[in-house]
Amino acid sequence: MTRPGPEIIAPDLMMIEQLAHGAVAALPEPYRAAATHVGLRVEDFAPDEILEAMGVDSPYDLTGLYEGTPLTEKSVTDQPNHPDVIWLFRKPILDEWISRGDVSLAELVTHVMIHELAHHFGWSDADIAAVDPWWE
């Protein structure tokens, strides 16, 4: 059995982050500008406290998470407690990418990122489909 060479390396956290930023850069205005104000965190897995709070049994079941208050629920009189953040979880994303085998990693990261941004913007399914045709 031969071992894979150094050219076969799983995409790291930085690669997932770069793909997520690329997804934001490809958004139409005015969403692109607004999306740049949402923080981005990329981790291998969701922290245990998030998994427990959401009732998620396997850390592989959560590829992304929006943490914040949707724009449709914010008021100018609200005092922000913390910035809105989108979390992307590398290992579950890679697991889904390998399992699917029919999309590029960039397409999958974009899909997860758009889904989480939909929570932030309060998008309907039609809004999502207009931005991310993969949903059709």
C-alpha positions as CSV (number, residue, x, y, z in Angstrom):
1,M,0.0,0.0,0.0
2,T,1.4,3.4,-1.0
3,R,0.9,6.4,1.1
4,P,-0.5,9.6,-0.4
5,G,2.2,12.2,-1.2
6,P,2.3,15.7,0.3
7,E,0.3,17.0,-2.6
8,I,-2.8,15.2,-1.3
9,I,-3.6,17.3,1.7
10,A,-7.1,18.0,3.1
11,P,-8.2,21.6,2.7
12,D,-7.3,23.4,5.9
13,L,-9.2,26.0,7.9
14,M,-7.7,28.9,5.9
15,M,-8.9,27.3,2.6
16,I,-12.5,27.1,3.9
17,E,-12.3,30.7,5.1
18,Q,-11.0,31.8,1.7
19,L,-13.8,30.0,-0.1
20,A,-16.3,31.6,2.3
21,H,-14.9,35.1,1.6
22,G,-15.2,34.2,-2.1
23,A,-18.8,33.4,-1.7
24,V,-19.4,36.8,0.0
25,A,-17.5,38.6,-2.8
26,A,-19.7,36.9,-5.4
27,L,-23.0,38.1,-3.8
28,P,-25.0,40.8,-5.6
29,E,-25.2,44.2,-4.1
30,P,-26.5,45.3,-1.6
31,Y,-26.1,41.9,0.0
32,R,-22.3,41.8,-0.6
33,A,-21.6,45.0,1.4
34,A,-24.0,44.0,4.3
35,A,-22.5,40.5,4.4
36,T,-19.0,41.8,5.1
37,H,-20.3,43.1,8.4
38,V,-21.0,39.6,9.6
39,G,-18.1,38.0,11.4
40,L,-16.8,34.6,10.2
41,R,-15.3,31.8,12.3
42,V,-14.1,28.6,10.8
43,E,-13.4,25.7,13.2
44,D,-12.9,22.0,12.7
45,F,-16.1,21.2,14.6
46,A,-18.8,23.1,16.5
47,P,-17.9,23.5,20.2
48,D,-19.6,21.0,22.5
49,E,-21.8,23.7,24.2
50,I,-23.3,24.7,20.8
51,L,-24.0,21.0,19.9
52,E,-25.6,20.4,23.3
53,A,-27.7,23.6,23.1
54,M,-28.9,22.7,19.6
55,G,-29.5,19.0,20.6
56,V,-27.1,17.8,17.8
57,D,-25.9,14.3,18.5
58,S,-23.0,14.1,16.1
59,P,-20.6,16.9,15.4
60,Y,-20.7,15.8,11.7
61,D,-24.3,16.9,11.5
62,L,-23.6,20.6,11.7
63,T,-21.8,22.3,8.8
64,G,-22.6,25.9,9.7
65,L,-24.4,28.1,12.1
66,Y,-25.6,31.7,12.2
67,E,-25.2,33.3,15.6
68,G,-26.9,36.7,15.9
69,T,-30.1,38.6,15.4
70,P,-31.6,38.5,11.9
71,L,-31.8,42.0,10.2
72,T,-35.6,41.5,10.0
73,E,-35.7,41.5,13.8
74,K,-33.3,44.3,14.6
75,S,-34.3,47.7,15.7
76,V,-32.2,50.9,15.6
77,T,-32.9,51.2,19.4
78,D,-31.3,47.8,20.1
79,Q,-28.0,47.7,21.8
80,P,-25.8,45.1,20.3
81,N,-24.7,42.4,22.8
82,H,-22.1,40.9,20.4
83,P,-21.5,40.9,16.7
84,D,-23.3,38.6,14.3
85,V,-21.1,35.7,13.4
86,I,-21.3,32.8,10.9
87,W,-19.6,29.7,11.9
88,L,-18.4,27.1,9.4
89,F,-17.3,23.7,10.5
90,R,-14.5,22.3,8.3
91,K,-14.6,18.5,9.0
92,P,-18.4,18.2,8.6
93,I,-18.2,20.2,5.4
94,L,-15.4,18.0,4.1
95,D,-17.3,14.9,5.1
96,E,-20.4,16.1,3.2
97,W,-18.2,17.1,0.2
98,I,-16.7,13.6,0.0
99,S,-20.0,11.8,0.6
100,R,-21.7,13.9,-2.2
101,G,-19.0,13.6,-4.7
102,D,-21.1,15.7,-7.2
103,V,-20.1,19.3,-6.2
104,S,-16.9,21.2,-5.8
105,L,-15.7,22.2,-2.4
106,A,-16.2,25.9,-3.4
107,E,-19.8,25.2,-4.3
108,L,-20.5,23.4,-1.0
109,V,-18.9,26.1,1.1
110,T,-20.9,28.7,-0.9
111,H,-24.1,26.8,-0.3
112,V,-23.5,26.6,3.5
113,M,-22.4,30.2,3.6
114,I,-25.6,31.4,1.7
115,H,-27.8,29.2,4.0
116,E,-26.3,30.9,7.0
117,L,-26.5,34.4,5.4
118,A,-30.2,33.7,4.7
119,H,-30.7,33.5,8.5
120,H,-29.0,36.9,8.9
121,F,-30.9,38.6,6.1
122,G,-34.2,36.9,6.7
123,W,-34.4,35.5,3.2
124,S,-37.2,33.4,1.9
125,D,-36.6,30.3,-0.2
126,A,-37.2,32.4,-3.3
127,D,-34.5,34.9,-2.2
128,I,-32.1,32.1,-1.5
129,A,-32.7,30.5,-4.9
130,A,-32.1,33.9,-6.6
131,V,-28.7,34.1,-4.9
132,D,-27.7,30.4,-4.8
133,P,-29.0,28.5,-7.8
134,W,-27.8,25.2,-6.2
135,W,-31.0,25.4,-4.1
136,E,-33.2,24.9,-7.2
